[in-house]
Amino acid sequence: MEVKFRNKRLSITDQVSVVTDYNGGMSVKDILEKYKISRGTLYNILKKQI
């Protein structure tokens, strides 16, 4: 498994849609595939929202 999107930066609007999807009940795995981000990136985005 190769990870090429390690340092991918998401724009603010993308981050908002990630959070919206997450809060809407979308699974973590689906979000990671949809936005091509790592799990750590996802958690950092969610952490910033609190």
C-alpha positions in Angstrom: 0.0 0.0 0.0 1.5 3.3 -1.0 0.6 6.6 0.5 1.2 9.5 -1.8 -1.1 12.1 -0.2 0.9 12.3 3.1 1.3 16.1 3.2 -1.8 17.1 1.2 -3.2 20.3 2.4 -6.9 20.7 2.3 -8.5 24.1 1.7 -10.8 25.5 4.3 -13.9 24.6 2.3 -12.7 21.0 1.9 -12.0 20.8 5.7 -15.6 22.0 6.3 -17.0 19.4 4.0 -14.9 16.7 5.7 -16.4 17.7 9.0 -19.9 17.9 7.6 -19.5 14.4 6.1 -18.2 13.1 9.4 -21.0 14.6 11.4 -23.4 13.3 8.9 -22.5 9.8 9.8 -20.1 8.9 6.9 -17.6 6.3 7.9 -14.0 7.3 8.5 -12.8 4.9 5.8 -15.1 6.5 3.2 -13.9 9.9 4.1 -10.3 8.9 3.8 -10.9 7.5 0.3 -13.1 10.4 -0.8 -10.6 13.2 0.1 -7.4 11.1 -0.2 -6.1 12.1 3.2 -4.4 10.2 6.0 -6.1 9.2 9.2 -3.9 11.7 11.1 -4.9 14.5 8.9 -8.6 13.7 9.4 -8.2 13.7 13.2 -6.3 17.0 13.1 -9.1 18.6 11.1 -11.7 17.3 13.5 -9.7 18.4 16.5 -9.5 21.9 15.2 -13.3 22.1 15.0 -13.7 21.7 18.7 
